[in-house]
Amino acid sequence: PVKDALTVNVGDVMQIWSNDRYPAALHRVQANPSRERYSIPFFFSPQYDAIIAPLPAGQQPRYRPFRWGEFRADRIKGDYVDLGEEAQVDRYRRTEA
């Protein structure tokens, strides 16, 4: 880490909008008991009926469009109860070359 730095982690929507230019951060923390650590998370999500897809940037889209609510419903199953694998944005990745 960089001393006195502000770290901004982008999430799933930014990864898709940017067509993987800005990948979502893995959410892993290893506490250091010898130093204080301050974390102030802020989460902002689109409306559940919002269509999420890569923004036009002259590249072939790597993700198919989907409703944010569809993704969140699947993610909640992995977040709060053990109903299978945790949903990741890769399930919306296009398979054609």
ABEGO torsion letter per residue (X at the ends): XBBGBBBBBBBAAAAAAAGGABBBBBBBBBBBAABBBBBBBBBBBBBAABBBBBBBAGBBBABBBBBAAAAAAAAAAAAABBAEBBBBAAAABBABX
